[in-house]
Amino acid sequence: MCGRYTLIKQPVSIGAKSQAKIELPDDIDDESFAFKARYNIAPTQGNLVVRKQAADERFLMSSMRWGLVPSWSRTGETTSLLINARSETIAEKPSFKAAYQRRRCLVPADGYYEWKRHRSVNQPYYLQLSDESVFYMAGIWETWHDPAGVPTESFAILTTQANALAAKVHDRMPVILEGDDTLTWLDGNPDIIETDKRFDLLGPIDSSRMKCRPVNPIVNNNQNDVPECISEPPVETSTQLDMGF
């Protein structure tokens, strides 16, 4: 799964060939937009997503709440927080089906966290691309309106079976899209997203493209959104990890 992630570097473009520019919506002034590095993004918090605007085919960046609320929800709440959607069953699940077909997005990140228990230590690990660059997780989004008509936009991150590296920590991982696969996902070509071809697009990234390391347990508290979250764990914790493997 994916329950916490980072966005330390500002995303600027998508696509390997086109290098399509990511823009701000018309109602947000470029000069007033201040990107803030995030070291511990948690469910229910707002964060940046990228979606394609059909009218002019621009790629727009906006903020949404993490934890998808289906548009048909009566109360704006769900029995469980929908932060992830399994790529293998997303086309059939009532909570995700409509968004999967018509409202796809990219969730920029440059790393994500998973936890693994070593004896008495529930140790956080940080997974990144080998070059530590920004990557894009496949996402879906919805707009829910409260009784007064006020909209709330929310998103969920797609997950897939973990690759060989990520599987050492957890059996699931986010769907990480590279190059022009980011554009394919946003375009929503029905020949891909509504057939078995989607499994090629939404499978795990090759483990040779990634790296993983233990980090400081202060990330366990989602109120800690500081650079120390991705620092090395304390010496005493490192000793326990060495003994636990």
C-alpha positions in Angstrom: 0.0 0.0 0.0 1.0 3.6 0.3 0.1 5.4 3.5 2.7 8.2 3.6 4.9 9.9 1.0 7.1 12.9 0.4 7.2 15.7 -2.2 10.4 17.7 -1.6 11.1 18.8 -5.2 8.6 20.8 -7.2 7.3 18.9 -10.3 7.6 20.8 -13.5 6.8 18.5 -16.4 5.5 15.1 -17.4 6.2 12.8 -20.4 9.5 11.6 -21.7 9.2 12.9 -25.3 6.9 15.8 -25.0 8.1 17.1 -21.6 4.6 18.6 -21.2 4.7 21.6 -18.8 2.6 21.4 -15.6 0.7 24.6 -15.1 -1.4 26.2 -12.4 -5.2 26.7 -12.8 -6.2 30.1 -14.2 -7.5 31.2 -10.8 -4.1 30.9 -9.1 -1.4 33.5 -9.8 2.0 32.0 -10.6 3.7 34.7 -8.5 1.5 34.0 -5.4 2.0 30.2 -5.6 4.7 29.1 -3.1 5.8 25.5 -3.4 6.4 23.9 0.1 8.6 20.8 0.5 6.7 18.1 2.2 8.4 15.3 4.2 5.5 13.5 5.7 2.3 13.6 3.6 -0.5 11.7 5.4 -4.1 10.7 4.6 -6.8 13.5 5.0 -4.2 16.1 4.3 -4.3 18.2 1.1 -1.5 17.8 -1.5 -0.7 18.4 -5.1 -2.1 16.3 -8.0 -1.8 16.8 -11.8 -4.8 16.3 -14.1 -5.5 16.9 -17.7 -8.0 19.7 -18.6 -10.1 18.4 -21.5 -11.1 21.9 -22.8 -7.5 22.9 -23.8 -5.5 19.7 -23.0 -3.4 21.6 -20.5 -1.9 19.7 -17.5 -2.9 21.5 -14.4 -1.7 21.1 -10.8 -4.1 21.6 -7.9 -4.5 20.6 -4.3 -6.9 17.8 -3.2 -7.6 15.9 0.0 -6.0 12.5 0.2 -8.8 10.0 0.8 -11.3 9.6 -2.0 -14.9 10.4 -1.3 -17.3 9.1 -4.0 -19.5 11.7 -5.5 -22.6 9.7 -4.5 -21.7 9.7 -0.8 -24.5 11.1 1.3 -22.4 12.3 4.2 -18.9 12.8 2.7 -17.7 10.0 4.8 -16.9 6.3 4.0 -16.7 3.3 6.3 -13.0 3.1 5.7 -10.6 5.8 4.4 -10.1 5.2 0.7 -6.5 6.3 0.3 -5.5 3.4 -2.0 -7.2 1.5 -4.9 -6.0 -1.9 -6.0 -5.2 -1.7 -9.8 -6.3 -5.3 -10.3 -9.9 -4.6 -9.3 -10.3 -0.9 -9.8 -12.5 -1.2 -12.9 -15.1 -3.2 -11.0 -15.2 -1.6 -7.5 -18.3 0.7 -7.1 -16.3 3.3 -5.1 -13.6 3.6 -7.8 -15.2 2.6 -11.2 -16.5 6.0 -12.3 -13.3 7.8 -11.3 -11.2 5.2 -13.0 -13.1 5.7 -16.3 -13.3 9.4 -16.3 -11.2 11.1 -13.6 -7.6 10.1 -13.6 -4.7 12.0 -12.1 -1.0 11.9 -11.3 0.2 12.2 -7.7 3.8 13.6 -7.7 6.2 12.3 -5.1 9.9 11.7 -4.7 9.6 8.9 -2.1 7.2 7.0 0.0 7.3 5.2 3.4 6.4 1.7 4.5 6.8 0.0 7.9 8.2 -3.4 8.8 8.4 -4.9 12.2 11.8 -6.1 13.5 11.2 -7.8 16.9 9.9 -4.9 19.0 10.7 -2.2 16.5 8.1 -1.1 13.9 10.7 0.4 11.6 9.8 3.0 8.8 11.6 2.6 5.4 11.9 5.1 2.7 11.6 4.0 -1.0 12.8 6.2 -3.8 13.9 6.1 -7.4 17.6 5.4 -7.6 18.3 9.0 -8.8 16.0 10.5 -6.2 14.0 12.3 -8.9 10.3 13.2 -8.8 8.0 10.4 -10.0 4.3 10.1 -10.6 1.9 7.7 -8.9 -1.3 6.8 -10.8 -4.3 8.3 -9.1 -8.1 8.8 -9.4 -10.1 11.8 -8.1 -13.7 12.7 -7.3 -15.7 15.8 -6.4 -18.2 15.6 -3.6 -20.7 18.3 -2.8 -22.0 18.9 0.7 -25.7 19.8 1.2 -24.9 23.5 0.7 -23.3 22.7 -2.6 -19.7 23.3 -1.5 -17.3 21.0 -3.4 -14.5 18.9 -1.9 -12.0 17.3 -4.3 -10.3 14.2 -3.1 -8.0 11.5 -4.5 -6.7 7.9 -4.0 -3.5 6.3 -5.1 -3.4 3.1 -7.2 -1.4 0.2 -5.8 0.0 -3.0 -7.4 1.9 -6.1 -6.4 5.3 -5.1 -4.9 8.5 -5.6 -6.9 11.4 -7.6 -5.5 12.8 -4.7 -3.6 9.6 -3.3 -2.1 8.4 -6.8 -1.2 11.1 -6.9 1.4 9.1 -4.4 3.4 5.4 -4.8 2.1 3.5 -6.9 -0.4 2.0 -3.9 -2.1 3.4 -0.7 -3.6 2.1 2.4 -5.4 1.8 2.3 -9.2 4.7 4.4 -10.4 4.4 5.7 -14.0 7.4 6.8 -16.0 7.9 8.7 -19.2 5.0 8.8 -21.6 3.0 6.3 -19.5 2.1 9.3 -17.5 0.4 10.8 -20.5 -1.3 7.5 -21.4 -2.8 7.3 -18.0 -4.2 10.9 -18.1 -5.4 10.4 -21.7 -7.5 7.4 -20.6 -7.3 5.5 -23.9 -10.1 2.9 -23.5 -8.0 0.4 -25.5 -5.6 0.4 -22.5 -7.5 1.2 -19.4 -10.6 -0.9 -20.0 -8.9 -4.1 -21.1 -6.3 -6.5 -19.8 -3.7 -4.1 -21.3 -4.1 -2.0 -18.2 -2.0 -4.6 -16.2 1.0 -3.7 -18.4 0.5 -0.1 -17.6 -0.3 -0.5 -13.9 2.2 -3.1 -12.9 5.2 -2.6 -10.6 8.2 -0.6 -11.6 11.4 -2.6 -12.0 13.2 -3.0 -8.7 16.5 -2.0 -10.3 15.1 1.5 -10.7 14.6 1.9 -6.9 16.4 2.0 -3.6 15.2 1.5 0.0 16.6 2.5 3.4 15.5 2.7 7.0 14.7 6.2 8.3 14.1 8.1 11.6 11.0 6.9 13.5 9.9 10.5 14.0 8.0 10.0 10.7 5.6 7.8 12.6 3.9 10.9 13.9 2.1 12.6 11.0 2.5 16.0 12.7 6.2 15.8 12.0 6.7 17.2 8.5 10.4 18.0 8.7 13.6 17.0 6.9 14.6 14.7 9.8 11.8 12.3 8.7 14.1 11.0 5.9 17.3 11.0 8.1 19.0 7.9 9.3 17.5 6.2 12.3 19.1 6.6 15.8 22.1 4.4 16.5 20.2 2.3 19.0 17.5 1.6 16.4 20.1 0.7 13.8 21.6 -1.8 16.1 18.3 -3.5 16.7 17.7 -3.6 12.9 21.1 -5.3 12.4 20.2 -7.9 14.9 16.7 -8.4 13.6 17.5 -9.2 9.9 
